[in-house]
């Protein structure tokens, strides 16, 4: 029964997968960088 619930959970969770796309650009020593188009600063 535990395995059945696990399989159902995995199958339902698979529908929530969102593709992620990488982008070029160097990062600083903290693993962060500035998006020059928006001016935002984010970390990976």
Buried (B, 14 or more C-beta within 10 A) or exposed (E): EEEEEEEEEEEEEEEEEEEEEEEEEEEEEEEEBEEEEEEEEEEE
